[in-house]
Amino acid sequence: MKKTILAFVLALGMLAAADNSFAAGAIAVDDEQGGKAADVGYGIGSAATREEAGAIALAECKKSGNANCKIAVRYDTCGAYAASKDYSGIGWGASESIAKAKALEACGAGCKIAVSDCDK
């Protein structure tokens, strides 16, 4: 009986480790002042750490033809970037709707979500 319980606990641990292989996400953007939210260039990355996710997001942003990419937001579950001609804002949270709401709140009036993503 103890061997069965031990095997079960080990199997659960391996499933949890496999499920967390991409535990972080990041969004990189190339956003010129005066542009519309729809014109924001971006890249999204998922990896085991926020740093790795950021590197992937930067590479994806540049691969899409954007020259001035910068990490906008790193997150564990969901992240979002909002923009207008004059302002930008970021948000993150347990759901995409929370991340978007926080990004819009941080950005202000007239902003629209340019990009959002959930890692899980």
C-alpha positions as CSV (number, residue, x, y, z in Angstrom):
1,M,0.0,0.0,0.0
2,K,2.8,2.4,0.9
3,K,4.5,1.8,-2.5
4,T,1.2,2.6,-4.3
5,I,0.8,5.8,-2.4
6,L,4.4,6.8,-3.1
7,A,4.0,6.0,-6.8
8,F,0.9,8.1,-6.9
9,V,2.5,11.1,-5.1
10,L,5.5,10.9,-7.5
11,A,3.2,10.8,-10.5
12,L,1.4,13.8,-9.3
13,G,4.7,15.7,-8.8
14,M,5.8,14.8,-12.3
15,L,2.5,16.0,-13.8
16,A,2.8,19.3,-11.8
17,A,6.3,19.8,-13.1
18,A,5.3,19.1,-16.7
19,D,2.3,21.5,-16.4
20,N,4.6,24.3,-15.2
21,S,7.1,24.0,-18.0
22,F,5.9,27.3,-19.4
23,A,5.2,29.1,-16.1
24,A,5.9,32.6,-17.3
25,G,5.0,34.9,-20.2
26,A,6.1,38.2,-21.6
27,I,5.0,40.8,-24.2
28,A,7.5,42.9,-26.1
29,V,6.3,45.9,-28.1
30,D,7.5,48.4,-30.6
31,D,5.2,51.4,-30.0
32,E,5.9,54.8,-31.6
33,Q,4.4,57.8,-29.9
34,G,1.6,59.1,-32.0
35,G,0.6,55.7,-33.4
36,K,-2.7,53.9,-33.0
37,A,-3.0,50.8,-30.8
38,A,-3.6,48.7,-33.9
39,D,-0.2,49.8,-35.2
40,V,1.8,48.5,-32.3
41,G,4.3,45.9,-33.3
42,Y,4.7,43.1,-30.7
43,G,6.0,39.7,-29.8
44,I,4.8,37.2,-27.2
45,G,7.0,34.7,-25.4
46,S,6.4,31.8,-23.0
47,A,9.1,29.9,-21.0
48,A,10.0,28.5,-17.7
49,T,11.1,31.9,-16.3
50,R,10.1,35.5,-16.9
51,E,13.6,36.3,-18.2
52,E,13.5,33.5,-20.8
53,A,9.9,34.6,-21.8
54,G,11.2,38.1,-22.2
55,A,14.0,37.0,-24.5
56,I,11.6,35.0,-26.6
57,A,9.1,37.9,-26.8
58,L,11.9,40.3,-27.9
59,A,13.1,37.9,-30.6
60,E,9.5,37.4,-31.9
61,C,8.9,41.2,-31.9
62,K,12.1,41.7,-33.9
63,K,11.3,38.8,-36.2
64,S,8.1,40.5,-37.2
65,G,10.1,43.4,-38.6
66,N,10.0,45.8,-35.6
67,A,13.3,47.6,-34.9
68,N,12.7,49.2,-31.4
69,C,11.2,46.3,-29.4
70,K,11.2,46.6,-25.6
71,I,9.7,44.3,-22.9
72,A,6.4,45.8,-21.9
73,V,5.1,43.3,-19.4
74,R,6.2,40.0,-17.8
75,Y,3.5,37.8,-16.2
76,D,2.8,34.4,-14.6
77,T,-0.7,33.9,-16.0
78,C,-2.0,36.7,-18.2
79,G,-0.7,40.1,-19.4
80,A,-1.9,42.9,-21.6
81,Y,-0.6,46.1,-23.2
82,A,-2.9,49.1,-24.0
83,A,-2.1,52.1,-26.0
84,S,-3.4,55.4,-27.5
85,K,-1.6,58.1,-29.5
86,D,-0.1,59.6,-26.3
87,Y,-0.2,56.9,-23.6
88,S,0.4,53.3,-22.8
89,G,-0.4,51.0,-19.9
90,I,0.3,47.4,-18.8
91,G,-1.7,45.0,-16.8
92,W,-1.4,41.4,-15.5
93,G,-3.6,39.1,-13.5
94,A,-5.3,35.7,-13.1
95,S,-7.4,36.1,-16.2
96,E,-7.2,37.9,-19.5
97,S,-10.1,40.2,-18.6
98,I,-8.3,41.3,-15.4
99,A,-5.1,41.9,-17.3
100,K,-6.9,44.0,-19.9
101,A,-8.9,46.0,-17.4
102,K,-5.6,46.9,-15.5
103,A,-3.9,47.8,-18.7
104,L,-6.8,50.1,-19.8
105,E,-6.9,51.7,-16.3
106,A,-3.2,52.3,-16.3
107,C,-3.3,53.8,-19.8
108,G,-6.3,56.1,-19.4
109,A,-9.1,57.5,-21.6
110,G,-9.0,56.7,-25.3
111,C,-6.8,53.7,-25.0
112,K,-7.4,50.3,-26.6
113,I,-5.8,46.9,-26.0
114,A,-3.0,46.4,-28.5
115,V,-2.1,42.9,-27.4
116,S,-2.9,40.4,-24.6
117,D,-1.9,36.9,-23.8
118,C,-2.4,34.1,-21.2
119,D,0.3,31.7,-20.5
120,K,-1.9,28.9,-19.1
